[in-house]
Amino acid sequence: MKVLIAVRRLDKGGAEMLECRLAQYLNTVGIETHLLAQYSEDQFDGDFAAKEWIKKGVLQVSFFNSKNNIGIVKSFLQLFLLLRKQKYDIVISTNSGFDSVIGMLKFFISFKHVIAFHTYINKSILKSPRIKLWTYFVRRADAYYSITNYVRNNVVHTLHLNAERHVTVYNSIETSLLLHQRDNKESIRESLKLPADAKIILMAGRIEARKGFDLAVEYLSDLLKQKSVYLVIVGEDYKGSFLEEGLIGFAQVFNQKIINAGLKDKVLFTGYRTDLNQLMKQSDVYVHLARHEGFGLVLLEAIAAKLPIVASSVGGIPEVLQNTPYTPFDLEDSQGICAETVRFLTMNKEEKSNMVDKAHAVLDFYTDERRGSEIKQLVEKLM
């Protein structure tokens, strides 16, 4: 069997890294698997990242080079030649652009197409002509996997897919994140110019409405006005084309809300950080008040860092937090969310240690090996 996995980029991104590690795993179990990146080797450190994945056992990395409409036509022909030459049995696509391109190529080349759904489908995007075309090709695919039962049910019903060809494969966490030793507690506080005794409430993700950053400022406003309590937000503003409501312009509105609440000096933005795991290890509580969420991979990262979690009960979050000590909250329960945050900030060391250790035990399930073996079974059934 020969497999190609198509991803947006090779250097970062939750979904992207999961599928790159899948390619790495499949090669270790004897299935020749290559990677295809959407962008060119000179974008997003593509050339360097490709060499790193090859060092890790991925046999070949190619680039689609999608920079503009004219380039896409040329890239389409190059991809056609690549698929015809390599004779892949399975092609796994992980975003709408590749779903459509690979769906088109199925008219000319014989292979099995598997689509990975890493997020839910918001009905507000379905009127877009591009999404209508994408939906057509999605329905022609041979199999699908989704990251939670919530996403699977959402996709099946929204796009009217064959449920029998659609399975749930839960995400996994990178092994290196399971090393949970703590560094010097003052180091992160020093870099952020915070007092050594500062209590850090941490949030992370792309700065957009659905992630609920504004709800944290609203619900925890009184708590943040206390002298030693700070909200640290890790992530970038949304940059991209507008399809889903609430993506464009949120950061500006959010910043004004912070100023209006008198919290300009208590809410810190770090931008994108490569050391989120270290920030988590040195924070006091992780708050995740997403309005919509397919999985919430960052929750596994918080569990790995032994950081207590206060989260909303939307989407796939209850599935991720099942079998942990953390109970997701209804987004309308502002008092409960605030009280739970205070409880974790003031919890004694022994009680907190027992709680985070219990949560950490669930990570035995969220391994690359388990995820890879489930996807391996899926593609083998197609042969």
C-alpha positions in Angstrom: 0.0 0.0 0.0 1.2 3.5 -0.8 -0.3 6.6 0.9 -0.2 10.4 0.3 -1.3 12.8 3.0 -2.0 16.4 1.9 -1.7 19.1 4.5 -1.7 22.9 4.5 1.8 23.4 5.9 4.6 21.4 7.6 5.8 23.6 10.4 2.9 24.2 12.7 -0.9 23.9 13.3 -2.8 21.3 15.3 -4.4 19.4 12.4 -1.3 19.7 10.2 1.1 18.3 12.9 -1.3 15.4 13.6 -1.3 14.4 10.0 2.4 14.8 9.6 3.0 12.6 12.6 0.5 10.1 11.0 2.7 9.9 8.0 5.6 9.3 10.3 3.7 6.5 12.1 2.5 4.7 8.9 6.1 4.6 7.6 7.2 2.9 10.9 4.6 0.1 10.4 5.5 -0.6 6.8 3.1 1.6 4.8 5.0 3.8 2.4 3.6 7.3 3.1 4.5 10.7 1.6 3.5 14.2 2.5 2.1 17.0 0.2 2.2 20.6 1.5 -0.2 23.1 0.1 2.3 25.9 -0.1 5.8 26.2 -1.7 9.0 25.3 -0.1 9.9 28.9 0.4 6.8 29.7 2.4 6.4 29.0 6.1 9.9 27.4 6.4 8.6 24.7 4.0 12.1 23.5 2.9 13.5 23.2 6.4 10.3 21.5 7.7 10.3 19.0 4.9 13.9 18.0 5.7 12.9 17.6 9.3 10.0 15.2 8.5 12.3 13.2 6.2 14.7 12.9 9.1 11.8 11.5 11.1 11.1 8.8 8.6 8.7 10.4 6.0 10.0 9.1 2.7 9.1 12.0 0.4 7.7 15.5 0.8 6.2 17.4 -2.2 4.8 20.9 -2.5 1.6 22.0 -4.3 2.9 25.6 -4.7 -0.5 27.3 -4.5 0.2 31.0 -4.6 -2.3 32.4 -7.0 -5.0 31.3 -9.5 -2.6 30.9 -12.4 -0.2 29.0 -10.1 -3.0 26.7 -9.1 -3.6 25.6 -12.7 0.1 24.7 -13.1 0.2 23.0 -9.7 -2.9 21.0 -10.5 -1.0 19.6 -13.6 2.1 18.9 -11.5 -0.1 17.1 -8.9 -1.7 15.0 -11.6 1.7 13.9 -12.8 2.8 13.2 -9.3 -0.2 11.0 -8.6 0.1 9.2 -11.9 3.9 8.5 -11.4 3.7 7.5 -7.7 0.5 5.4 -8.1 -0.8 6.1 -4.7 -3.5 3.7 -3.4 -4.8 6.1 -0.8 -4.8 9.9 -0.7 -5.8 11.6 2.6 -6.8 15.3 2.4 -7.2 17.5 5.4 -8.6 20.9 4.2 -11.3 22.1 1.8 -8.8 23.2 -0.9 -7.1 19.8 -1.2 -10.4 18.0 -0.8 -11.7 19.7 -4.0 -8.4 19.4 -6.0 -8.0 15.7 -5.1 -11.7 15.1 -5.8 -11.2 16.5 -9.3 -8.2 14.3 -9.9 -10.3 11.2 -9.1 -12.0 11.6 -12.5 -8.6 10.9 -14.2 -6.6 8.7 -11.8 -7.7 5.7 -9.8 -7.1 5.9 -6.0 -9.2 5.9 -2.8 -9.9 9.3 -1.3 -10.1 9.7 2.4 -11.1 13.1 3.9 -10.1 14.0 7.5 -12.5 16.5 9.3 -10.6 18.4 11.9 -13.4 20.8 12.7 -17.2 21.2 12.6 -19.1 22.7 9.7 -20.7 26.0 10.3 -23.8 26.3 8.2 -23.1 30.0 7.6 -20.4 29.0 5.0 -22.6 26.7 2.9 -23.9 29.4 0.6 -20.5 30.1 -0.7 -20.0 28.8 -4.3 -16.6 27.5 -3.4 -18.1 25.5 -0.5 -20.9 24.2 -2.7 -18.3 22.8 -5.1 -16.3 21.4 -2.2 -19.4 19.6 -0.9 -19.9 17.9 -4.2 -16.4 16.4 -4.1 -16.6 15.6 -0.4 -19.7 13.4 -1.1 -17.7 11.5 -3.8 -14.9 10.5 -1.3 -14.5 6.9 -0.3 -14.2 7.3 3.5 -14.0 9.9 6.2 -12.7 10.3 9.7 -13.6 13.0 12.3 -11.9 14.1 15.5 -14.9 13.6 17.8 -18.4 12.1 17.7 -19.7 15.7 17.8 -17.8 16.6 14.6 -18.8 13.3 12.9 -22.5 13.8 13.6 -22.3 17.5 12.6 -20.5 16.7 9.3 -22.8 13.7 8.4 -26.0 15.7 8.9 -24.8 19.0 7.5 -23.3 17.6 4.3 -25.6 14.6 4.1 -22.8 12.1 4.0 -23.0 8.3 4.3 -22.5 7.6 8.0 -21.4 4.1 7.4 -18.2 5.4 5.6 -17.5 7.8 8.4 -15.6 6.9 11.7 -14.4 8.9 14.7 -10.7 8.9 15.4 -9.8 11.0 18.4 -6.7 13.2 18.2 -3.4 12.4 19.9 -0.7 14.4 21.6 2.9 14.6 20.8 5.1 12.5 23.1 7.5 15.3 23.9 4.6 17.2 25.6 4.2 14.4 28.1 7.4 15.4 29.9 5.8 17.5 32.7 8.7 18.7 34.7 8.4 22.4 35.7 11.2 24.9 35.0 12.0 27.8 37.3 8.5 29.4 38.1 9.9 32.9 37.9 11.3 32.6 34.4 8.0 33.1 32.4 6.9 35.8 34.8 10.1 37.6 34.4 9.8 37.5 30.6 6.3 38.9 30.8 7.4 41.5 33.4 5.0 40.1 36.0 5.5 39.9 39.8 7.1 36.7 41.0 3.9 35.9 42.9 1.5 36.6 40.0 -1.4 34.2 39.4 -1.6 33.5 35.7 -4.9 32.6 34.0 -3.8 31.3 30.5 -5.8 31.2 27.3 -4.5 30.2 23.8 -5.7 30.0 20.2 -6.4 32.1 17.2 -7.8 35.5 18.3 -11.4 35.2 17.0 -14.9 35.3 18.4 -15.6 31.6 18.6 -12.7 31.0 21.0 -14.5 33.1 23.7 -11.6 35.3 24.8 -14.1 38.2 25.3 -16.2 36.0 27.6 -13.2 35.4 29.9 -12.7 39.2 30.2 -16.4 39.7 30.9 -16.8 36.8 33.4 -13.5 37.2 35.2 -13.4 41.0 35.2 -13.6 41.4 39.0 -11.1 38.6 39.6 -8.6 40.2 37.2 -8.8 43.5 39.0 -7.2 41.9 42.0 -3.6 42.9 42.4 -1.8 39.6 41.6 -4.1 38.1 38.9 -3.4 38.3 35.2 -4.9 36.9 32.0 -2.2 35.9 29.5 -3.4 35.2 25.9 -1.2 33.3 23.5 -2.1 33.4 19.8 -2.4 35.4 16.6 -5.1 37.5 15.1 -7.1 35.9 12.3 -5.6 36.5 8.8 -7.4 35.0 5.9 -10.4 35.1 3.6 -13.9 35.7 5.1 -16.3 32.8 5.1 -17.4 32.3 8.7 -19.0 35.0 10.7 -16.9 36.4 13.6 -13.4 35.9 12.2 -12.6 39.3 10.7 -12.1 42.4 13.0 -12.6 40.6 16.3 -9.2 41.5 17.7 -10.0 45.3 17.5 -13.3 44.9 19.2 -11.8 42.7 21.8 -9.0 45.2 22.6 -11.6 47.9 23.1 -13.6 45.7 25.5 -10.4 45.2 27.6 -9.8 49.0 27.7 -13.4 49.7 28.6 -13.2 47.1 31.4 -10.2 48.9 32.9 -8.0 45.8 32.3 -5.4 47.1 29.8 -2.6 46.3 32.2 -4.0 42.9 33.4 -4.6 41.2 30.0 -1.4 40.4 28.2 -1.0 39.3 24.5 2.1 37.3 23.7 1.4 36.6 20.0 2.3 33.2 18.6 4.7 31.3 20.9 6.6 28.1 20.3 6.9 27.5 24.0 3.2 27.2 24.9 4.0 24.0 26.8 6.4 25.9 29.1 3.9 28.7 29.6 1.3 26.1 30.6 3.7 24.5 33.1 4.2 27.8 34.8 0.6 29.1 34.8 -2.0 28.5 37.4 -5.2 27.7 35.5 -6.2 27.3 31.8 -9.5 28.8 30.7 -11.2 27.7 27.5 -14.6 29.3 26.9 -15.0 28.4 23.2 -18.4 29.2 21.7 -17.8 26.4 19.1 -15.1 23.7 19.3 -14.6 20.4 17.4 -12.1 19.0 19.8 -9.8 21.5 21.6 -6.4 19.9 21.2 -5.0 22.6 23.5 -7.0 20.9 26.3 -4.8 17.8 25.9 -1.7 20.1 26.0 -3.0 21.7 29.3 -3.6 18.2 30.8 -0.1 17.2 29.7 1.3 20.3 31.4 -0.7 19.4 34.6 -2.6 22.7 34.4 -6.1 22.8 35.8 -8.8 23.5 33.2 -12.0 25.6 33.2 -13.9 25.0 29.9 -17.2 25.4 28.2 -19.4 22.5 27.4 -19.8 23.1 23.7 -19.0 20.8 20.7 -16.5 18.0 21.4 -15.1 19.4 24.6 -17.2 17.1 26.9 -15.8 14.1 25.0 -12.2 15.3 25.5 -12.7 16.0 29.2 -14.6 12.8 30.1 -12.8 10.7 32.6 -11.0 13.8 34.0 -11.8 15.8 37.2 -12.9 18.8 35.0 -16.6 19.5 34.5 -17.3 21.7 31.4 -19.6 24.6 32.1 -22.6 26.0 30.2 -21.4 29.3 28.6 -24.3 31.1 30.3 -23.0 30.0 33.8 -20.7 33.0 34.3 -20.8 32.6 38.1 -19.9 29.0 38.0 -17.0 29.6 35.6 -15.7 32.4 37.8 -16.0 30.3 41.0 -14.2 27.4 39.4 -11.4 29.6 38.3 -11.0 31.0 41.8 -11.2 27.5 43.3 -8.2 26.4 41.1 -6.2 29.6 41.9 -6.6 29.1 45.6 -6.5 25.3 45.8 -3.9 23.8 48.1 -0.8 22.2 46.6 -1.7 18.6 47.5 -5.3 18.7 46.3 -4.2 20.3 43.0 -1.4 17.7 42.5 -3.9 14.8 43.0 -6.4 16.4 40.6 -3.9 17.1 37.8 -2.4 13.6 38.2 -5.8 12.0 37.7 -6.4 14.1 34.6 -3.0 13.2 33.3 -3.8 9.5 33.3 -6.3 10.0 30.4 -3.3 10.8 28.1 -2.6 7.0 27.9 -5.4 6.9 25.3 -4.4 10.0 23.3 -1.2 8.5 21.6 0.0 8.7 18.0 0.2 5.0 18.0 -3.5 4.5 18.9 -4.6 7.1 16.4 -2.3 5.8 13.7 -3.5 2.2 14.1 -7.1 3.3 13.8 -6.5 5.2 10.6 -4.4 2.3 9.3 -7.4 0.0 9.9 -9.6 2.4 8.0 -7.4 2.6 4.9 -6.7 -1.1 4.9 -10.5 -1.8 4.6 -10.6 0.3 1.4 -8.1 -2.0 -0.3 
